[in-house]
Amino acid sequence: MLVGVTDTAGRLLSLLSLLQLPREWPGSELARRLGVSGRTVRRDVDRLRELGYPVEATMGSEGGYRLVAGTAMPPLLLDDDEAVAIAVGLRTAARQAVAGIEEASVRAMAKLEQVLPSRLRRRVGALGAATVPVVLGADGVTVDPEHLTVLASAIANRERLRFRYSAADGAESRRHVEPLHLVPSGRRWYLVAFDPERDDWRFFRVDRMTALSPTGARFAPRALPADDPATYLKEHMLGRAPTYTVVATVHLPAPDVRARLPGVDVEAVDQRTCRVSGLGDTVEYLAFHLLQLGCEFTVHEPPELVRHLRGLHDRIGRAISSG
C-alpha cells in the first residue's frame, strides 16, 4: 500500500507504477492506495496524459483506469528484478545478435546501464560472468558487452576515446579517435571512427580493442565519405580481401533467383534459365549460394570456383562410396 504519498512528483511516479501493471484500476482503489481524494487521482491522470502516457478511462460501476498502447514509447518504471532481466537480455542480444536489432540492443543497453544503481550493476555483472554464450562465429570470437556499452555511450556523447588495439598481424598500438558508428557484421562488431593522428577514417574490430577509456573531450562529428557506415565498411572490407567475380548459368526462372540471391545481377536467358554475375570474397561463399539454389548450374568463371566445386564433388563421391 502506498498511503501517504503527498509529494506531487512522488505521487505521480507511484500512480504510474500502479498503472503499468496489466490490469484496470478503479479510481477509488487508486485513491485509497495513494492516500488522496478521487479528484486528485483524476488530476494526476491528466498530468500523466500531458506527459505522453496513454491512460484510458472507462465509465460505469466496473470502470477505471489503465495504461494502454499509444503512438510513442513513454519511459517505463522498472523494479530491480525487471531492470536486471532486461540488462542481461540486452547483453545476450549483443553477443548473439539477431539481424536487424543489433545496434538498437546496444543503444538500449547503454541507456539502461548508465542509470543502473551500483547494486544492480553488480548483479548484472555476476549473471553475465556466470553465463556461457554459444559462439556461432567461425573463429569463435565473442565481444564483451561492456565494451559495446562504453562505445555506444562515447558515440552518443560525441566523446573522444582512447584504447589499445591489436591488428590482424598481432601489432599493438594505442589509438585516440573520434567514434562515429558501431556496425555489426555477421558475429563481429566494428567501430567506425576518425583518427586525427592519421587524418583519416579507420575501422576497428571491437573484439581486438582493450583498455577503452573515454577522455571527456567532445568533438564535432565529421561527415562520413559514404552514404551509410554499413556500406562504407563493406566497401573497405572488399577492398582489402581477395574478390572473385562469378559468372554462371542457372536453370531456374530469373525472378526465383533474384528473390533468393539478393544483390546479384540476374539476366533472363529464357523462361527457365538465367545468367547470374556477382562478387564474393571467398570461393566457399560463392559455392554455398549456388548450391543452396537446389538446381542445375554451370560456372563459367572464376576458375578458382570451378576447382573448388570439383574438389567438393570428389569428396562427396568418396563419402558416398565409403558408406
N, C-alpha and C positions, 0 to 999 in steps of 0.2 A: 504494500500500500504506500502511496506517495503523498499522504496527507501532510499539509503544512508547507507546501512549496509556494512561497509568496513572491519571490523574485520573478519578474516577468520573463526574462531570458531563460532562467532555470525551469520555469513552469512550461514554457514553450517546448524546451527540449524534452521534458518529461511527457508532455502531451504527444509529441512526435514519436517518442519511444513506444508509447502505448499503441498509437495508430499504425505503426509499422508491423505489429502483429497481425497475422492473417485472419481477422475477424471484424465484426461490426460492433461498435461500442455505443450503447445508449448514452445520451447526454447526461442523464442522472448519474450513471456509474462513473463517467469521466469526472464529473463534478465531485463525487464522493472521493475518488482516488486522489484527486489533486487538492482537495480541501478548499474548493472555491464554489461560487454560485454557477447555476446554469448559464446565466448571462455572460459571465466571464469566460466560460468554455466556448460559447458562440463567438465571442470577440477574439479569443485566441485562435479559433479555427479560421476566422477571417484573416488573421495575421499570417498564418501558415500558407493560406492560399495566395496572399500577396507575395510571399517568398518563393512561390512556384511549386508548392506541394499540392497535388490534386486531391483534396479532401472532398469526398462525396457525402451528402446528407440525404437520408431517406425519411419520409414522414410516416406518421402512424404510430400505433402502440408498439410495434416491433421495429420501428425505425431507429436510426442512429447515425454514427459517423464511421467512415472507413477510408483508408488511403487506397486510391486506385491508380492504374497506369495512366500517365499523362503523355504530353508531347515531348518532354525532355526528361533527362535523368537527374533528379534532385539529389543533394547529399543525403547519405544514409547514416544512421546511428547504429553502430555495431557494439555488441558486448565483447568481452575479452576472447571468449572461445570462437566467436564468429570472425573476429579480426585475425586471429591466428590461423584459422582454417583457410581464409581467403588468401593470406600471405603465403602459406605453404602451397596452396593450389596454384598461385601465380608463379611461384618459383619452379614448380613442376612443369608448368606450361612453357616457361622459358627454356628449361633444359631439354624438353622433348616437344618441340614446337609443332603446333598444328597449323597447316598452311593458312595464311590469311589473318592470324591473330597474334603472331609473334611480337611485332612491335607494340601492339596495344597492350599485351600482357606485361611487357617490360615497363611501359609508361605507367600503367596502373600499379605495378609493384613499387616503382619509385615513389609515387604519391603516397601509397599506403605506408611504406616503411619509413617515410620521412616523419610521420606523425605518430608512429607506434611508441608507446612508453617503453622504457628500458626493460621492464619486467617481461613485456610481451616479445621484445626483440630476442631476449634470451630463450624464450620458449620456441620461437620460430627457428632460431639457430640450432637448438637442440634437436628439433624434429627433422630439420634439413640434414644434420650430420648423421642422424640415425637412418635416413632414407637412402637406399642404394638405387640410383636410376638405371633403367635399362638402356644401354648405349646402342643406338642403331646406326651410328656413323661408321663408315668403312674403316676409319683409322682409330676408332674408339675414343675420340676426343669429346670431352664434356666442357661446359662453360660454367664458371662459378656465378650463380645468380647475384651474389654481392657485387661482382664486377659490373654486371649489367645495370644494377641499380645505381651505382656510382656514375657510370657513363650516361645513363638516361637523365640523371639529375644535373650533371655538368652541361649536357646539351640543352636542357630546358632553361637553365640559368645563364646560358652563354658564358660559361666559366672555363678558363684555360686549364689544361690538365697536364700533369707530369706522370710518367710511368717508365718502367723498364720494358724493353721489347726484345724477344728472341726471334730472329729471322729464320727462314726455312733452312739456311745453311748452318744455323747454330750461333751466328754472330749476335752478340749482345750490344744493345745501345740504349741510351737514355733519350727520351723524347719529351718535348714540350710543345703541345699542339692546341689548336682551336677545334674542338669536336663539333661536328655538324649533324651527323646522322648515324644511327645504328641500322645495319642492313642484315637480315637473316638470309642465309643461302644454304639450303639443304639443312644439315645439322650443325652448321657453323654460323658464327656471328662475326660481322666485320664492322669496324669503326671507320667512317669516312671523316677525315679531318684535314685541316690546313696546317702545314708545318712551316712556321715563319722562318726557322733556321735554314730550311731548304727552299723557301719561297715557292712551294708547290703543294698540290694536294697529295695525300697519301692514304693508303688503305692498311688497316691493321687487323689481324685476326685476334679476336678477344681472348681466345684460349692461350695466346702467346704473350699476353700482357700481364705484368705483375707490378706490385707497389704503386697502385693507382692513387694519385693524390691531387684533388682539385686545388688550385692555387689561390682562389678567391679573386683573381684578376679577371675582369669582364672584357669581352671583345664584341665588336660589331660583326655579325655573320657576313661572310663573303658569298658572292653568287657562285654556285657550283657550275662548272663548264659542261653541263649536260641537262637534259630535260628532267631527270629524276635520279636519285642516288643509286637505285637498283640497276638502271640501265648503264650508268657510269661504271659501276662495279663490274657488271657483266662484260662491258667492252674492255675494261682493264684486264680482267682475267683471261679473256680470249686473246688479247694482245700478247700475253706472256706465255700462254700454253700453246702447244702444237695444235693446229686446227686442220681438220680434214673436211673436204667438200665431197659429199656423197651425191652420186647421180645413179638412180635406179629406176627400173620399170617395175611397177607393182600391179598385180592382177586383181584390182579392186576398183570400184567406181570412184572417181575423183572426190565427190562430196564425202564419202565414207572416210577416205584417207585424210582429208582436211580436218574432219571432226576428231580424228584420233591422233593426228600428228600436227598440233598447232605450231605455227612458226616455220613450217616447211613449205617451200614453193611446190605447188601441185599443178600439173598441166594435163588435162584430159587427152588421152590418145583415142579412145573410143568409149562406149558406154560402160565397159567393164575393165578398162585398163587405163593407167595414168603413168606419168613420168614425174618423179619427185627429185628435188635437189635441196640441199641444206648443209649446215655446218655442225660439226661436233668436235669436242676436244679430245675424244678417245674413240678408237675403233670399237671398243666394247660398248660404249654408249650408242653408237650408230647401229651396231648389230642387234642390240636388245630391242630398239624401237622398230626395226624392220621385222624381227622375228615375232614380236608381240602382235603384229597385224594378223597373223594366222592365215596367211595366203601365200601363193607362189610369187616370187620376185626375182629379178635379175639385177645384180650390181654391175654397173659399168665402170665406176671409179669411186674411190681411190683403190689402187692395187693392194694397199695395206689391209683394207677391209675385206677384199676378196681372199687374201691369205688367212686372215683371222677366221672367216666363215668356213674355209676348207679345214682349218685346224679343229673347229668345233665339230664339223661333220665327221672327221676321223675319230675324235674322242667319243662322240656319241655312238658311232659304229662299234668301236671296241667295247664300250659299256654294254651294248645290247648283246654282242656275240659272247661276251664273258658271262652274261646272265643265263 
